[in-house]
């Protein structure tokens, strides 16, 4: 299940407080500035720095070029 648009407007990275990319097909919120990904488990964003993971350059390119990716924050 996709994250609600209202929730996406509120979400930001817990470390640098910037916007994130939401890649629904991968159930991930991604910070391209820090190359960090946060899981979305059962429609719940897990924005805990200790549970984030580093993303490879290849995965970074896939996330940032995904045409379905949505940016968090106010549009």
N, CA, C and O atoms as a Maestro MAE file, in Angstrom:
{
 s_m_m2io_version
 :::
 2.0.0
}

f_m_ct {
 s_m_title
 :::
 protein
 m_atom[300] {
  # First column is atom index #
  i_m_mmod_type
  r_m_x_coord
  r_m_y_coord
  r_m_z_coord
  i_m_residue_number
  s_m_chain_name
  s_m_pdb_residue_name
  s_m_pdb_atom_name
  i_m_atomic_number
  :::
  1 25 0.843 -1.189 0.000 1 A "UNK " " N  " 7
  2 3 0.000 0.000 0.000 1 A "UNK " " CA " 6
  3 2 0.885 1.248 0.000 1 A "UNK " " C  " 6
  4 15 1.835 1.342 0.777 1 A "UNK " " O  " 8
  5 25 0.574 2.182 -0.858 2 A "UNK " " N  " 7
  6 3 1.356 3.416 -1.003 2 A "UNK " " CA " 6
  7 2 1.148 4.345 0.186 2 A "UNK " " C  " 6
  8 15 0.117 4.309 0.858 2 A "UNK " " O  " 8
  9 25 2.154 5.175 0.425 3 A "UNK " " N  " 7
  10 3 2.036 6.178 1.477 3 A "UNK " " CA " 6
  11 2 1.083 7.281 1.032 3 A "UNK " " C  " 6
  12 15 1.050 7.654 -0.140 3 A "UNK " " O  " 8
  13 25 0.331 7.784 1.959 4 A "UNK " " N  " 7
  14 3 -0.636 8.846 1.724 4 A "UNK " " CA " 6
  15 2 0.076 10.143 1.317 4 A "UNK " " C  " 6
  16 15 1.141 10.460 1.847 4 A "UNK " " O  " 8
  17 25 -0.506 10.880 0.389 5 A "UNK " " N  " 7
  18 3 0.080 12.147 -0.078 5 A "UNK " " CA " 6
  19 2 0.270 13.147 1.061 5 A "UNK " " C  " 6
  20 15 1.269 13.865 1.092 5 A "UNK " " O  " 8
  21 25 -0.671 13.200 1.987 6 A "UNK " " N  " 7
  22 3 -0.547 14.123 3.124 6 A "UNK " " CA " 6
  23 2 0.671 13.763 3.967 6 A "UNK " " C  " 6
  24 15 1.416 14.645 4.393 6 A "UNK " " O  " 8
  25 25 0.872 12.470 4.207 7 A "UNK " " N  " 7
  26 3 2.024 12.026 4.988 7 A "UNK " " CA " 6
  27 2 3.319 12.371 4.261 7 A "UNK " " C  " 6
  28 15 4.282 12.814 4.886 7 A "UNK " " O  " 8
  29 25 3.349 12.174 2.957 8 A "UNK " " N  " 7
  30 3 4.550 12.496 2.189 8 A "UNK " " CA " 6
  31 2 4.934 13.968 2.313 8 A "UNK " " C  " 6
  32 15 6.118 14.304 2.309 8 A "UNK " " O  " 8
  33 25 3.939 14.844 2.422 9 A "UNK " " N  " 7
  34 3 4.224 16.274 2.586 9 A "UNK " " CA " 6
  35 2 4.936 16.570 3.902 9 A "UNK " " C  " 6
  36 15 5.663 17.558 4.005 9 A "UNK " " O  " 8
  37 25 4.733 15.728 4.901 10 A "UNK " " N  " 7
  38 3 5.299 15.959 6.227 10 A "UNK " " CA " 6
  39 2 6.679 15.340 6.441 10 A "UNK " " C  " 6
  40 15 7.425 15.770 7.321 10 A "UNK " " O  " 8
  41 25 7.014 14.334 5.640 11 A "UNK " " N  " 7
  42 3 8.237 13.573 5.873 11 A "UNK " " CA " 6
  43 2 9.488 14.328 5.439 11 A "UNK " " C  " 6
  44 15 9.499 15.039 4.435 11 A "UNK " " O  " 8
  45 25 10.547 14.146 6.240 12 A "UNK " " N  " 7
  46 3 11.862 14.681 5.909 12 A "UNK " " CA " 6
  47 2 12.901 13.744 6.501 12 A "UNK " " C  " 6
  48 15 12.588 12.917 7.358 12 A "UNK " " O  " 8
  49 25 14.131 13.876 6.043 13 A "UNK " " N  " 7
  50 3 15.207 13.045 6.573 13 A "UNK " " CA " 6
  51 2 15.456 13.435 8.035 13 A "UNK " " C  " 6
  52 15 15.552 14.624 8.340 13 A "UNK " " O  " 8
  53 25 15.560 12.464 8.938 14 A "UNK " " N  " 7
  54 3 15.748 12.789 10.348 14 A "UNK " " CA " 6
  55 2 17.139 13.332 10.672 14 A "UNK " " C  " 6
  56 15 17.343 13.888 11.751 14 A "UNK " " O  " 8
  57 25 18.093 13.180 9.761 15 A "UNK " " N  " 7
  58 3 19.455 13.644 10.029 15 A "UNK " " CA " 6
  59 2 19.694 15.036 9.454 15 A "UNK " " C  " 6
  60 15 20.104 15.943 10.178 15 A "UNK " " O  " 8
  61 25 19.437 15.211 8.144 16 A "UNK " " N  " 7
  62 3 19.716 16.528 7.541 16 A "UNK " " CA " 6
  63 2 18.455 17.364 7.307 16 A "UNK " " C  " 6
  64 15 18.535 18.491 6.819 16 A "UNK " " O  " 8
  65 25 17.305 16.813 7.652 17 A "UNK " " N  " 7
  66 3 16.010 17.505 7.581 17 A "UNK " " CA " 6
  67 2 15.632 17.961 6.172 17 A "UNK " " C  " 6
  68 15 14.827 18.877 6.004 17 A "UNK " " O  " 8
  69 25 16.215 17.319 5.169 18 A "UNK " " N  " 7
  70 3 15.882 17.625 3.782 18 A "UNK " " CA " 6
  71 2 14.821 16.683 3.238 18 A "UNK " " C  " 6
  72 15 14.349 15.782 3.931 18 A "UNK " " O  " 8
  73 25 14.460 16.911 1.995 19 A "UNK " " N  " 7
  74 3 13.452 16.082 1.333 19 A "UNK " " CA " 6
  75 2 14.000 14.683 1.053 19 A "UNK " " C  " 6
  76 15 15.209 14.451 1.057 19 A "UNK " " O  " 8
  77 25 13.079 13.774 0.814 20 A "UNK " " N  " 7
  78 3 13.402 12.396 0.478 20 A "UNK " " CA " 6
  79 2 12.714 12.028 -0.830 20 A "UNK " " C  " 6
  80 15 11.773 12.701 -1.253 20 A "UNK " " O  " 8
  81 25 13.175 10.976 -1.462 21 A "UNK " " N  " 7
  82 3 12.479 10.407 -2.608 21 A "UNK " " CA " 6
  83 2 11.744 9.165 -2.123 21 A "UNK " " C  " 6
  84 15 12.323 8.313 -1.449 21 A "UNK " " O  " 8
  85 25 10.487 9.072 -2.467 22 A "UNK " " N  " 7
  86 3 9.701 7.891 -2.132 22 A "UNK " " CA " 6
  87 2 9.606 7.021 -3.368 22 A "UNK " " C  " 6
  88 15 9.040 7.428 -4.383 22 A "UNK " " O  " 8
  89 25 10.164 5.816 -3.280 23 A "UNK " " N  " 7
  90 3 10.096 4.862 -4.375 23 A "UNK " " CA " 6
  91 2 9.142 3.760 -3.920 23 A "UNK " " C  " 6
  92 15 9.529 2.822 -3.222 23 A "UNK " " O  " 8
  93 25 7.903 3.901 -4.332 24 A "UNK " " N  " 7
  94 3 6.838 3.010 -3.865 24 A "UNK " " CA " 6
  95 2 7.111 1.556 -4.225 24 A "UNK " " C  " 6
  96 15 6.899 0.670 -3.397 24 A "UNK " " O  " 8
  97 25 7.572 1.295 -5.429 25 A "UNK " " N  " 7
  98 3 7.809 -0.076 -5.871 25 A "UNK " " CA " 6
  99 2 8.882 -0.804 -5.081 25 A "UNK " " C  " 6
  100 15 8.938 -2.034 -5.084 25 A "UNK " " O  " 8
  101 25 9.733 -0.045 -4.405 26 A "UNK " " N  " 7
  102 3 10.811 -0.640 -3.601 26 A "UNK " " CA " 6
  103 2 10.554 -0.484 -2.099 26 A "UNK " " C  " 6
  104 15 11.361 -0.930 -1.283 26 A "UNK " " O  " 8
  105 25 9.432 0.148 -1.730 27 A "UNK " " N  " 7
  106 3 9.112 0.404 -0.317 27 A "UNK " " CA " 6
  107 2 10.286 1.066 0.403 27 A "UNK " " C  " 6
  108 15 10.777 0.578 1.420 27 A "UNK " " O  " 8
  109 25 10.716 2.197 -0.166 28 A "UNK " " N  " 7
  110 3 11.873 2.879 0.394 28 A "UNK " " CA " 6
  111 2 11.708 4.390 0.284 28 A "UNK " " C  " 6
  112 15 11.129 4.906 -0.672 28 A "UNK " " O  " 8
  113 25 12.229 5.076 1.284 29 A "UNK " " N  " 7
  114 3 12.404 6.528 1.251 29 A "UNK " " CA " 6
  115 2 13.914 6.735 1.142 29 A "UNK " " C  " 6
  116 15 14.681 6.163 1.917 29 A "UNK " " O  " 8
  117 25 14.334 7.547 0.187 30 A "UNK " " N  " 7
  118 3 15.751 7.675 -0.129 30 A "UNK " " CA " 6
  119 2 16.221 9.114 -0.042 30 A "UNK " " C  " 6
  120 15 15.574 10.026 -0.558 30 A "UNK " " O  " 8
  121 25 17.363 9.308 0.623 31 A "UNK " " N  " 7
  122 3 18.006 10.616 0.689 31 A "UNK " " CA " 6
  123 2 19.185 10.597 -0.286 31 A "UNK " " C  " 6
  124 15 20.223 10.010 0.018 31 A "UNK " " O  " 8
  125 25 19.037 11.235 -1.458 32 A "UNK " " N  " 7
  126 3 20.113 11.202 -2.445 32 A "UNK " " CA " 6
  127 2 21.345 12.009 -2.029 32 A "UNK " " C  " 6
  128 15 22.430 11.775 -2.560 32 A "UNK " " O  " 8
  129 25 21.207 12.931 -1.117 33 A "UNK " " N  " 7
  130 3 22.343 13.734 -0.656 33 A "UNK " " CA " 6
  131 2 23.280 12.899 0.219 33 A "UNK " " C  " 6
  132 15 24.497 13.079 0.180 33 A "UNK " " O  " 8
  133 25 22.719 12.006 0.991 34 A "UNK " " N  " 7
  134 3 23.491 11.189 1.931 34 A "UNK " " CA " 6
  135 2 23.644 9.739 1.475 34 A "UNK " " C  " 6
  136 15 24.336 8.954 2.124 34 A "UNK " " O  " 8
  137 25 22.999 9.379 0.360 35 A "UNK " " N  " 7
  138 3 23.012 7.999 -0.149 35 A "UNK " " CA " 6
  139 2 22.515 7.025 0.926 35 A "UNK " " C  " 6
  140 15 23.086 5.952 1.116 35 A "UNK " " O  " 8
  141 25 21.451 7.413 1.619 36 A "UNK " " N  " 7
  142 3 20.863 6.588 2.684 36 A "UNK " " CA " 6
  143 2 19.426 6.253 2.326 36 A "UNK " " C  " 6
  144 15 18.686 7.098 1.821 36 A "UNK " " O  " 8
  145 25 19.040 5.013 2.593 37 A "UNK " " N  " 7
  146 3 17.676 4.557 2.338 37 A "UNK " " CA " 6
  147 2 17.028 4.125 3.649 37 A "UNK " " C  " 6
  148 15 17.663 3.525 4.516 37 A "UNK " " O  " 8
  149 25 15.745 4.449 3.761 38 A "UNK " " N  " 7
  150 3 14.926 4.064 4.914 38 A "UNK " " CA " 6
  151 2 13.804 3.165 4.411 38 A "UNK " " C  " 6
  152 15 13.155 3.470 3.411 38 A "UNK " " O  " 8
  153 25 13.582 2.070 5.102 39 A "UNK " " N  " 7
  154 3 12.520 1.144 4.712 39 A "UNK " " CA " 6
  155 2 11.141 1.705 5.015 39 A "UNK " " C  " 6
  156 15 10.961 2.511 5.928 39 A "UNK " " O  " 8
  157 25 10.181 1.262 4.230 40 A "UNK " " N  " 7
  158 3 8.766 1.483 4.524 40 A "UNK " " CA " 6
  159 2 8.191 0.087 4.764 40 A "UNK " " C  " 6
  160 15 8.101 -0.726 3.844 40 A "UNK " " O  " 8
  161 25 7.803 -0.178 6.019 41 A "UNK " " N  " 7
  162 3 7.294 -1.504 6.394 41 A "UNK " " CA " 6
  163 2 5.797 -1.432 6.659 41 A "UNK " " C  " 6
  164 15 5.347 -0.720 7.557 41 A "UNK " " O  " 8
  165 25 5.040 -2.170 5.873 42 A "UNK " " N  " 7
  166 3 3.584 -2.210 6.034 42 A "UNK " " CA " 6
  167 2 2.994 -0.798 6.078 42 A "UNK " " C  " 6
  168 15 2.177 -0.473 6.939 42 A "UNK " " O  " 8
  169 25 3.431 0.027 5.128 43 A "UNK " " N  " 7
  170 3 2.986 1.422 4.977 43 A "UNK " " CA " 6
  171 2 3.412 2.324 6.130 43 A "UNK " " C  " 6
  172 15 2.812 3.378 6.340 43 A "UNK " " O  " 8
  173 25 4.437 1.925 6.878 44 A "UNK " " N  " 7
  174 3 4.957 2.745 7.976 44 A "UNK " " CA " 6
  175 2 6.414 3.087 7.657 44 A "UNK " " C  " 6
  176 15 7.252 2.189 7.572 44 A "UNK " " O  " 8
  177 25 6.730 4.385 7.478 45 A "UNK " " N  " 7
  178 3 8.115 4.779 7.228 45 A "UNK " " CA " 6
  179 2 8.956 4.580 8.491 45 A "UNK " " C  " 6
  180 15 8.591 5.048 9.570 45 A "UNK " " O  " 8
  181 25 10.073 3.887 8.348 46 A "UNK " " N  " 7
  182 3 10.980 3.656 9.479 46 A "UNK " " CA " 6
  183 2 12.145 4.633 9.316 46 A "UNK " " C  " 6
  184 15 13.166 4.314 8.706 46 A "UNK " " O  " 8
  185 25 11.967 5.819 9.873 47 A "UNK " " N  " 7
  186 3 12.953 6.896 9.708 47 A "UNK " " CA " 6
  187 2 13.893 6.970 10.908 47 A "UNK " " C  " 6
  188 15 14.085 8.033 11.499 47 A "UNK " " O  " 8
  189 25 14.466 5.841 11.251 48 A "UNK " " N  " 7
  190 3 15.440 5.764 12.339 48 A "UNK " " CA " 6
  191 2 16.835 5.691 11.738 48 A "UNK " " C  " 6
  192 15 17.122 4.776 10.966 48 A "UNK " " O  " 8
  193 25 17.712 6.638 12.075 49 A "UNK " " N  " 7
  194 3 19.057 6.623 11.498 49 A "UNK " " CA " 6
  195 2 19.782 5.293 11.701 49 A "UNK " " C  " 6
  196 15 20.534 4.862 10.827 49 A "UNK " " O  " 8
  197 25 19.566 4.643 12.837 50 A "UNK " " N  " 7
  198 3 20.227 3.365 13.097 50 A "UNK " " CA " 6
  199 2 19.725 2.245 12.195 50 A "UNK " " C  " 6
  200 15 20.397 1.224 12.056 50 A "UNK " " O  " 8
  201 25 18.569 2.415 11.586 51 A "UNK " " N  " 7
  202 3 18.002 1.383 10.726 51 A "UNK " " CA " 6
  203 2 18.122 1.720 9.241 51 A "UNK " " C  " 6
  204 15 17.657 0.961 8.391 51 A "UNK " " O  " 8
  205 25 18.738 2.844 8.931 52 A "UNK " " N  " 7
  206 3 18.931 3.200 7.520 52 A "UNK " " CA " 6
  207 2 20.077 2.362 6.956 52 A "UNK " " C  " 6
  208 15 20.840 1.736 7.692 52 A "UNK " " O  " 8
  209 25 20.171 2.371 5.639 53 A "UNK " " N  " 7
  210 3 21.273 1.637 5.002 53 A "UNK " " CA " 6
  211 2 21.895 2.501 3.914 53 A "UNK " " C  " 6
  212 15 21.218 3.307 3.277 53 A "UNK " " O  " 8
  213 25 23.183 2.319 3.716 54 A "UNK " " N  " 7
  214 3 23.886 3.016 2.645 54 A "UNK " " CA " 6
  215 2 23.517 2.375 1.319 54 A "UNK " " C  " 6
  216 15 23.264 1.173 1.241 54 A "UNK " " O  " 8
  217 25 23.490 3.195 0.279 55 A "UNK " " N  " 7
  218 3 23.075 2.763 -1.051 55 A "UNK " " CA " 6
  219 2 24.281 2.837 -1.986 55 A "UNK " " C  " 6
  220 15 25.056 3.792 -1.945 55 A "UNK " " O  " 8
  221 25 24.426 1.822 -2.823 56 A "UNK " " N  " 7
  222 3 25.520 1.795 -3.803 56 A "UNK " " CA " 6
  223 2 25.270 2.853 -4.883 56 A "UNK " " C  " 6
  224 15 24.165 3.379 -5.009 56 A "UNK " " O  " 8
  225 25 26.308 3.150 -5.652 57 A "UNK " " N  " 7
  226 3 26.170 4.107 -6.755 57 A "UNK " " CA " 6
  227 2 25.148 3.617 -7.775 57 A "UNK " " C  " 6
  228 15 24.379 4.412 -8.315 57 A "UNK " " O  " 8
  229 25 25.136 2.318 -8.038 58 A "UNK " " N  " 7
  230 3 24.188 1.743 -8.988 58 A "UNK " " CA " 6
  231 2 22.745 1.909 -8.494 58 A "UNK " " C  " 6
  232 15 21.857 2.279 -9.262 58 A "UNK " " O  " 8
  233 25 22.525 1.634 -7.216 59 A "UNK " " N  " 7
  234 3 21.179 1.786 -6.656 59 A "UNK " " CA " 6
  235 2 20.781 3.258 -6.596 59 A "UNK " " C  " 6
  236 15 19.618 3.593 -6.819 59 A "UNK " " O  " 8
  237 25 21.732 4.139 -6.298 60 A "UNK " " N  " 7
  238 3 21.480 5.584 -6.297 60 A "UNK " " CA " 6
  239 2 20.963 6.024 -7.658 60 A "UNK " " C  " 6
  240 15 19.979 6.760 -7.747 60 A "UNK " " O  " 8
  241 25 21.621 5.578 -8.708 61 A "UNK " " N  " 7
  242 3 21.204 5.933 -10.061 61 A "UNK " " CA " 6
  243 2 19.802 5.402 -10.355 61 A "UNK " " C  " 6
  244 15 18.987 6.096 -10.963 61 A "UNK " " O  " 8
  245 25 19.526 4.176 -9.924 62 A "UNK " " N  " 7
  246 3 18.200 3.588 -10.142 62 A "UNK " " CA " 6
  247 2 17.127 4.389 -9.405 62 A "UNK " " C  " 6
  248 15 16.063 4.662 -9.961 62 A "UNK " " O  " 8
  249 25 17.403 4.765 -8.157 63 A "UNK " " N  " 7
  250 3 16.422 5.525 -7.377 63 A "UNK " " CA " 6
  251 2 16.189 6.913 -7.967 63 A "UNK " " C  " 6
  252 15 15.046 7.343 -8.117 63 A "UNK " " O  " 8
  253 25 17.259 7.603 -8.297 64 A "UNK " " N  " 7
  254 3 17.114 8.986 -8.766 64 A "UNK " " CA " 6
  255 2 16.569 9.087 -10.180 64 A "UNK " " C  " 6
  256 15 16.069 10.141 -10.574 64 A "UNK " " O  " 8
  257 25 16.655 8.010 -10.950 65 A "UNK " " N  " 7
  258 3 16.113 8.042 -12.309 65 A "UNK " " CA " 6
  259 2 14.758 7.340 -12.416 65 A "UNK " " C  " 6
  260 15 14.198 7.243 -13.508 65 A "UNK " " O  " 8
  261 25 14.236 6.859 -11.311 66 A "UNK " " N  " 7
  262 3 12.938 6.169 -11.319 66 A "UNK " " CA " 6
  263 2 11.835 7.181 -11.631 66 A "UNK " " C  " 6
  264 15 11.652 8.138 -10.879 66 A "UNK " " O  " 8
  265 25 11.102 6.987 -12.720 67 A "UNK " " N  " 7
  266 3 10.065 7.957 -13.102 67 A "UNK " " CA " 6
  267 2 8.871 7.979 -12.140 67 A "UNK " " C  " 6
  268 15 8.066 8.910 -12.176 67 A "UNK " " O  " 8
  269 25 8.754 6.978 -11.297 68 A "UNK " " N  " 7
  270 3 7.637 6.945 -10.339 68 A "UNK " " CA " 6
  271 2 8.012 7.554 -8.993 68 A "UNK " " C  " 6
  272 15 7.154 7.688 -8.121 68 A "UNK " " O  " 8
  273 25 9.276 7.924 -8.807 69 A "UNK " " N  " 7
  274 3 9.737 8.481 -7.524 69 A "UNK " " CA " 6
  275 2 9.016 9.793 -7.233 69 A "UNK " " C  " 6
  276 15 8.845 10.632 -8.118 69 A "UNK " " O  " 8
  277 25 8.599 9.956 -5.987 70 A "UNK " " N  " 7
  278 3 7.927 11.182 -5.551 70 A "UNK " " CA " 6
  279 2 8.762 11.843 -4.464 70 A "UNK " " C  " 6
  280 15 9.320 11.162 -3.604 70 A "UNK " " O  " 8
  281 25 8.846 13.153 -4.500 71 A "UNK " " N  " 7
  282 3 9.603 13.899 -3.509 71 A "UNK " " CA " 6
  283 2 8.710 14.237 -2.323 71 A "UNK " " C  " 6
  284 15 7.556 14.632 -2.489 71 A "UNK " " O  " 8
  285 25 9.263 14.076 -1.124 72 A "UNK " " N  " 7
  286 3 8.519 14.435 0.081 72 A "UNK " " CA " 6
  287 2 8.568 15.943 0.284 72 A "UNK " " C  " 6
  288 15 9.330 16.644 -0.382 72 A "UNK " " O  " 8
  289 25 7.769 16.424 1.186 73 A "UNK " " N  " 7
  290 3 7.712 17.852 1.464 73 A "UNK " " CA " 6
  291 2 6.589 18.503 0.673 73 A "UNK " " C  " 6
  292 15 5.942 17.858 -0.151 73 A "UNK " " O  " 8
  293 25 6.370 19.745 0.921 74 A "UNK " " N  " 7
  294 3 5.313 20.495 0.228 74 A "UNK " " CA " 6
  295 2 5.664 20.675 -1.233 74 A "UNK " " C  " 6
  296 15 6.791 21.033 -1.577 74 A "UNK " " O  " 8
  297 25 4.699 20.428 -2.080 75 A "UNK " " N  " 7
  298 3 4.911 20.562 -3.524 75 A "UNK " " CA " 6
  299 2 4.753 21.988 -3.993 75 A "UNK " " C  " 6
  300 15 4.900 22.267 -5.183 75 A "UNK " " O  " 8
  :::
 }
 m_bond[299] {
  # First column is bond index #
  i_m_from
  i_m_to
  i_m_order
  :::
  1 1 2 1
  2 2 3 1
  3 3 4 2
  4 3 5 1
  5 5 6 1
  6 6 7 1
  7 7 8 2
  8 7 9 1
  9 9 10 1
  10 10 11 1
  11 11 12 2
  12 11 13 1
  13 13 14 1
  14 14 15 1
  15 15 16 2
  16 15 17 1
  17 17 18 1
  18 18 19 1
  19 19 20 2
  20 19 21 1
  21 21 22 1
  22 22 23 1
  23 23 24 2
  24 23 25 1
  25 25 26 1
  26 26 27 1
  27 27 28 2
  28 27 29 1
  29 29 30 1
  30 30 31 1
  31 31 32 2
  32 31 33 1
  33 33 34 1
  34 34 35 1
  35 35 36 2
  36 35 37 1
  37 37 38 1
  38 38 39 1
  39 39 40 2
  40 39 41 1
  41 41 42 1
  42 42 43 1
  43 43 44 2
  44 43 45 1
  45 45 46 1
  46 46 47 1
  47 47 48 2
  48 47 49 1
  49 49 50 1
  50 50 51 1
  51 51 52 2
  52 51 53 1
  53 53 54 1
  54 54 55 1
  55 55 56 2
  56 55 57 1
  57 57 58 1
  58 58 59 1
  59 59 60 2
  60 59 61 1
  61 61 62 1
  62 62 63 1
  63 63 64 2
  64 63 65 1
  65 65 66 1
  66 66 67 1
  67 67 68 2
  68 67 69 1
  69 69 70 1
  70 70 71 1
  71 71 72 2
  72 71 73 1
  73 73 74 1
  74 74 75 1
  75 75 76 2
  76 75 77 1
  77 77 78 1
  78 78 79 1
  79 79 80 2
  80 79 81 1
  81 81 82 1
  82 82 83 1
  83 83 84 2
  84 83 85 1
  85 85 86 1
  86 86 87 1
  87 87 88 2
  88 87 89 1
  89 89 90 1
  90 90 91 1
  91 91 92 2
  92 91 93 1
  93 93 94 1
  94 94 95 1
  95 95 96 2
  96 95 97 1
  97 97 98 1
  98 98 99 1
  99 99 100 2
  100 99 101 1
  101 101 102 1
  102 102 103 1
  103 103 104 2
  104 103 105 1
  105 105 106 1
  106 106 107 1
  107 107 108 2
  108 107 109 1
  109 109 110 1
  110 110 111 1
  111 111 112 2
  112 111 113 1
  113 113 114 1
  114 114 115 1
  115 115 116 2
  116 115 117 1
  117 117 118 1
  118 118 119 1
  119 119 120 2
  120 119 121 1
  121 121 122 1
  122 122 123 1
  123 123 124 2
  124 123 125 1
  125 125 126 1
  126 126 127 1
  127 127 128 2
  128 127 129 1
  129 129 130 1
  130 130 131 1
  131 131 132 2
  132 131 133 1
  133 133 134 1
  134 134 135 1
  135 135 136 2
  136 135 137 1
  137 137 138 1
  138 138 139 1
  139 139 140 2
  140 139 141 1
  141 141 142 1
  142 142 143 1
  143 143 144 2
  144 143 145 1
  145 145 146 1
  146 146 147 1
  147 147 148 2
  148 147 149 1
  149 149 150 1
  150 150 151 1
  151 151 152 2
  152 151 153 1
  153 153 154 1
  154 154 155 1
  155 155 156 2
  156 155 157 1
  157 157 158 1
  158 158 159 1
  159 159 160 2
  160 159 161 1
  161 161 162 1
  162 162 163 1
  163 163 164 2
  164 163 165 1
  165 165 166 1
  166 166 167 1
  167 167 168 2
  168 167 169 1
  169 169 170 1
  170 170 171 1
  171 171 172 2
  172 171 173 1
  173 173 174 1
  174 174 175 1
  175 175 176 2
  176 175 177 1
  177 177 178 1
  178 178 179 1
  179 179 180 2
  180 179 181 1
  181 181 182 1
  182 182 183 1
  183 183 184 2
  184 183 185 1
  185 185 186 1
  186 186 187 1
  187 187 188 2
  188 187 189 1
  189 189 190 1
  190 190 191 1
  191 191 192 2
  192 191 193 1
  193 193 194 1
  194 194 195 1
  195 195 196 2
  196 195 197 1
  197 197 198 1
  198 198 199 1
  199 199 200 2
  200 199 201 1
  201 201 202 1
  202 202 203 1
  203 203 204 2
  204 203 205 1
  205 205 206 1
  206 206 207 1
  207 207 208 2
  208 207 209 1
  209 209 210 1
  210 210 211 1
  211 211 212 2
  212 211 213 1
  213 213 214 1
  214 214 215 1
  215 215 216 2
  216 215 217 1
  217 217 218 1
  218 218 219 1
  219 219 220 2
  220 219 221 1
  221 221 222 1
  222 222 223 1
  223 223 224 2
  224 223 225 1
  225 225 226 1
  226 226 227 1
  227 227 228 2
  228 227 229 1
  229 229 230 1
  230 230 231 1
  231 231 232 2
  232 231 233 1
  233 233 234 1
  234 234 235 1
  235 235 236 2
  236 235 237 1
  237 237 238 1
  238 238 239 1
  239 239 240 2
  240 239 241 1
  241 241 242 1
  242 242 243 1
  243 243 244 2
  244 243 245 1
  245 245 246 1
  246 246 247 1
  247 247 248 2
  248 247 249 1
  249 249 250 1
  250 250 251 1
  251 251 252 2
  252 251 253 1
  253 253 254 1
  254 254 255 1
  255 255 256 2
  256 255 257 1
  257 257 258 1
  258 258 259 1
  259 259 260 2
  260 259 261 1
  261 261 262 1
  262 262 263 1
  263 263 264 2
  264 263 265 1
  265 265 266 1
  266 266 267 1
  267 267 268 2
  268 267 269 1
  269 269 270 1
  270 270 271 1
  271 271 272 2
  272 271 273 1
  273 273 274 1
  274 274 275 1
  275 275 276 2
  276 275 277 1
  277 277 278 1
  278 278 279 1
  279 279 280 2
  280 279 281 1
  281 281 282 1
  282 282 283 1
  283 283 284 2
  284 283 285 1
  285 285 286 1
  286 286 287 1
  287 287 288 2
  288 287 289 1
  289 289 290 1
  290 290 291 1
  291 291 292 2
  292 291 293 1
  293 293 294 1
  294 294 295 1
  295 295 296 2
  296 295 297 1
  297 297 298 1
  298 298 299 1
  299 299 300 2
  :::
 }
}
